[in-house]
Amino acid sequence: GWGWGNAKWTANAAGTFPGATGSPHDNGGVVGGTLGFNWQASAFVFGVEGDWDYSGINTGTTASICTFSGNCQTGNNWLATVRGRAGYAADRVLFYLTAGGAFANVQTNFNGTTTTHTQAGWTAGGGIEWAFADNWTAKIEYLYVNLGNGNVTCATATCLAASTNVPIPVSVGLTENLFRVGVNYKFSF
């Protein structure tokens, strides 16, 4: 699949850069796997699924957005979700909505200082799944992912608060849009 979104950087220090913000755009590919369970009652389908993706989504390095600090970069190298799913099956086609928790290994580089931490948030979206053979389906899916805010601090000379010479704390929020295609094998129990 493919992901794109925004990383919102906000300086939280009073003085030199109070409330300064920047929102670099990010994008990149994802590839992974899904495991889940579905239950069908008449034409209605309910389920739970979890997935894990290797992620190449990042903003690259930019100096024009984070002018209060010099350089900033945001990305993640894995992204996972655990979601409920509900849909309507029209013959061999399932139309569904999905929502749940999202988790990612968020990496920030703030003027040469790299911070990596797991961040949790939420996701919601929908998709279409087509049963093209007895136990095989193909799907296309869209998910909006909001990973909330994480905190980083830059202590290099270019981003110390001028009045106090104290490192500037920065809040980094990350939101993603994911478009994924997949093939599933359904076990019968």
C-alpha positions in Angstrom: 0.0 0.0 0.0 0.8 3.7 0.1 0.6 6.2 2.9 0.6 10.0 3.1 -0.1 12.6 5.7 1.3 15.3 8.0 3.7 15.7 10.9 2.8 18.8 12.9 5.7 20.2 15.0 4.9 22.8 17.7 7.4 24.5 19.9 6.2 24.6 23.5 8.7 27.0 24.9 8.0 30.6 26.0 10.4 33.3 24.8 12.2 32.9 21.5 9.8 30.6 19.5 6.5 30.4 21.5 4.0 28.3 19.7 6.0 28.2 16.4 4.6 25.4 14.2 5.5 23.5 11.0 3.6 20.8 9.1 5.8 18.9 6.7 4.0 16.4 4.5 5.1 12.7 4.5 4.6 9.7 2.2 5.9 6.3 1.5 5.1 2.6 1.0 3.8 0.0 3.4 3.8 -3.9 3.1 2.7 -6.4 5.7 0.2 -9.0 6.8 -3.3 -9.3 8.4 -4.8 -11.9 10.8 -8.5 -11.8 11.7 -11.8 -13.5 12.3 -15.2 -12.9 10.7 -18.7 -14.0 11.6 -21.6 -13.7 9.2 -25.3 -13.5 10.1 -27.5 -13.3 7.0 -25.9 -10.6 4.9 -24.2 -8.8 7.8 -20.6 -9.5 8.6 -18.8 -8.7 11.9 -15.1 -9.3 12.6 -11.9 -8.4 14.3 -8.5 -8.0 12.6 -5.0 -7.0 13.4 -2.3 -6.1 11.0 1.4 -5.2 11.0 3.1 -3.3 8.2 6.7 -2.4 7.5 6.5 1.3 6.7 8.7 3.6 4.7 6.6 6.7 5.4 8.7 9.8 6.2 8.9 13.5 5.6 12.5 13.7 4.4 14.6 16.4 6.0 13.4 20.0 5.8 14.7 23.3 7.0 12.0 25.5 5.5 9.2 24.1 7.8 11.0 24.0 11.1 12.5 27.5 10.9 12.5 27.7 14.7 14.9 24.8 14.9 16.8 24.4 11.6 16.1 20.9 10.5 13.4 18.3 11.3 12.3 14.9 10.0 9.5 12.6 11.0 8.8 9.0 9.9 8.0 5.5 11.1 9.4 2.1 10.2 6.4 0.0 11.3 2.7 0.5 11.7 0.1 -1.8 13.3 -3.6 -1.7 13.9 -6.2 -3.7 15.9 -9.7 -3.1 14.6 -13.3 -4.1 14.7 -15.0 -4.5 11.3 -18.7 -4.5 10.3 -20.1 -4.8 6.8 -22.8 -5.9 4.4 -22.2 -8.8 2.0 -23.9 -8.5 -1.4 -23.3 -12.0 -2.9 -19.5 -12.3 -3.1 -18.7 -8.6 -2.4 -18.4 -7.2 1.2 -18.7 -3.5 1.9 -17.3 -2.7 5.3 -16.4 0.0 7.9 -13.6 -0.5 10.4 -12.2 1.3 13.5 -9.8 0.7 16.3 -6.4 1.3 17.7 -3.2 2.2 15.8 0.4 1.9 16.9 3.7 2.9 15.3 7.4 3.3 15.9 7.7 7.0 15.4 11.1 8.5 14.6 11.9 12.2 14.8 15.1 13.9 13.9 15.4 17.4 15.4 18.6 19.2 14.4 20.6 16.0 14.4 19.1 14.5 17.5 17.1 11.3 16.7 14.3 10.1 19.0 12.5 6.8 18.5 9.4 5.7 20.5 6.2 3.7 20.1 3.2 6.0 19.8 -0.5 4.9 20.1 -3.6 6.4 18.6 -6.7 5.5 16.7 -7.8 4.6 13.1 -11.0 4.4 11.1 -11.8 3.7 7.5 -13.6 1.3 5.1 -13.1 -1.0 2.2 -14.4 -3.5 -0.3 -13.6 -7.2 -0.2 -14.4 -9.6 -3.1 -14.4 -13.4 -2.8 -12.9 -14.4 -6.2 -12.6 -18.1 -5.2 -13.9 -20.4 -2.4 -11.4 -19.4 0.2 -9.7 -16.4 -1.4 -10.6 -12.8 -1.3 -9.0 -9.6 -2.6 -9.6 -6.2 -1.0 -8.9 -2.5 -1.3 -9.0 -0.4 1.9 -8.6 3.1 3.1 -7.6 4.0 6.7 -7.1 7.3 8.4 -4.6 7.0 11.3 -4.1 9.5 14.1 -1.1 8.7 16.2 -1.5 11.6 18.7 1.4 13.7 19.9 4.9 12.7 21.1 7.5 15.0 22.6 11.1 15.7 21.6 13.7 18.2 22.8 16.4 19.8 20.9 19.5 20.8 22.9 21.9 21.9 20.1 23.0 25.5 20.0 20.6 26.4 17.1 17.5 25.6 19.1 18.2 26.7 22.6 15.8 29.4 23.9 17.8 32.6 23.6 16.5 34.2 26.8 17.2 31.2 29.1 19.6 29.0 27.0 17.3 26.1 27.9 16.5 23.3 25.3 13.2 23.9 23.5 10.5 21.1 24.1 8.6 20.3 20.9 5.4 18.4 20.5 5.1 16.3 17.3 1.7 15.0 16.0 1.5 12.5 13.3 -1.5 11.7 11.1 -1.6 9.3 8.1 -3.9 8.3 5.2 -3.3 4.7 4.1 -4.5 3.1 0.9 -3.9 -0.6 0.8 -4.7 -3.6 -1.4 -4.4 -7.2 -0.3 -5.2 -10.8 -0.9 -6.6 -13.0 2.0 -6.9 -16.7 2.5 -10.0 -17.6 4.7 -9.8 -20.8 6.8 -13.1 -22.6 7.3 -13.9 -23.7 10.9 
